Amino acid sequence: MEAHQAESAFAAASYIPPDRIFELTKLYNEDQCPDKVNLGQGTYRDENGNPWVLPAVCAAKDALGSTGHEYLPIRGLQTFCDSAAKLVLHDTKALEENRVATCQALSGTGALLLAGLTIKKAQTGIDTIYIPTPTWTNHETIFQSVGFRVKEIPYYRDRAFNFGAYLSALQAANSHSAVILHACAHNPTGCDPSQDQWRQIAAVIKQNGIFPIFDAAYLGFNSGSVDEDAWAIRHLIEDLALEAAICVSFAKNMGLYGERVGLTAFVTKTPDVSRTISSILERGQRSTVSNPPAYGARIAATVLGDSRIKTQWSQDLLTMSSRIKNMRRRLHDDLVRLETPGDWSHIIQQSGMFAYTGVSSQCVNWLREKYHIYMPSTSRISIAGLTERTVTYVANAINDVVRMEIKHKST
């Protein structure tokens, strides 16, 4: 009698393609060309193209010494949660009145996941999450996985923030909706609303009862000032007295990428509601990662809690943001000097780690094949990947492929 060959339990499963950014980094790492340039992954690099451990982080690690390896509480390191909330919400009524529920999270991704889980568990009636298009690719994945319907709002057109279309689409949302708001340094376009535009966006959110979820992955990294980069958050929760979720990451602004240090904070109407939300955050944490990692949180808490080290961190933020601004200017000026066809002013009008160059996917392919310059097909580049050594090389390459494309089209 022949043995029955059972079909795999996973026969109906569909293959999911690799994450595009991480796959791009893999291709870059495999490239043996000495002149290769990685403009894909969003990690800060110093003027030599190397990872930079912030002096403030080095000082915090020295101050910590040996820390042991015991579990943190489910909600994480309390000193970290308190100091991180104070960093964003200092001098606000919400903080003074104990209306802020916090929970340590696994960087920005974990913070957003905890926010989504909490909104679901709290029986808010919210069933739809609005995300800008384009946006960070993980936004849709995270909120769909939690069970929300995800809808897109037009955000970008002609190399700029498409404010009119964005505001019109937002006006269609209602109190059963939440919206993802990039606090600053919009990923991937680098196009942020002005303060006047933020006021109009906030007015629609308040009028329609939309719940705001801030993705705050670049506070201080964008302008060099945390307060300046957190302006929109404070406007909604302080000036308009709105409830909100704030998802903070310390990957970029402290260089703690692999330590996965983040915070989920909910600003609520009353201290009683805050206690309820804290309990739901705790349950969400317990059901996913049980409790968060300790070392990175201790580093961040030390940076924020020691006045001397925090002053150094403020200088570190200026060092990173200033270098990125300089690289933006250099790339723009080189393209103008080369008389590269097109208008390149958008590169210096955008801000933060990323920029949309606006070159075609064909040009992106040529840049990789001919010059070993790696970027996503959208033409989004990490400005932090440019250095004094490579910026002119990249500008010359862009100039070449843009002219090549024009020539191909004319023949």
PyMOL commands that set and color helices and strands:
alter all, ss='L'
color gray80, all
select helices_A, chain A and resi 20-30+55-64+78-89+93-96+107-121+138-146+163-170+195-208+226-229+231-239+251-254+271-288+295-305+307-337+346-349+361-371+383-385+391-410
alter helices_A, ss='H'
color red, helices_A
select strands_A, chain A and resi 37-38+100-106+128-133+149-154+156-157+160-161+177-182+211-216+244-249+261-267+354-356+373-374+380-382
alter strands_A, ss='S'
color yellow, strands_A
deselect
rebuild
show_as cartoon
